[in-house]
Amino acid sequence: MLTRTASTFAPPVMEARRWLAGVTFPADRPLINVSQAAPVEPPPKRCGRQWQT
């Protein structure tokens, strides 16, 4: 890896995901990933059903 590449900071979206490592959310209030970056996982199925029209 180039030195200048190794000295950069972590991407903001992935850094924010690390803040949530080990945090749990109640089933009735799941965390929804609304980042504009490439999603790393789909929204919870429960939310998908609620938003269907």
Secondary structure in CASP SS format (residue, H / E / C, confidence):
PFRMAT SS
TARGET T0000
AUTHOR 0000-0000-0000
METHOD secondary structure of the structure
MODEL  1
M C 1.00
L C 1.00
T H 1.00
R H 1.00
T H 1.00
A H 1.00
S C 1.00
T C 1.00
F C 1.00
A C 1.00
P C 1.00
P H 1.00
V H 1.00
M H 1.00
E H 1.00
A H 1.00
R H 1.00
R H 1.00
W H 1.00
L C 1.00
A C 1.00
G C 1.00
V C 1.00
T C 1.00
F C 1.00
P C 1.00
A C 1.00
D C 1.00
R C 1.00
P C 1.00
L C 1.00
I C 1.00
N C 1.00
V C 1.00
S C 1.00
Q C 1.00
A C 1.00
A C 1.00
P C 1.00
V C 1.00
E C 1.00
P C 1.00
P C 1.00
P C 1.00
K H 1.00
R H 1.00
C H 1.00
G H 1.00
R H 1.00
Q H 1.00
W H 1.00
Q C 1.00
T C 1.00
END
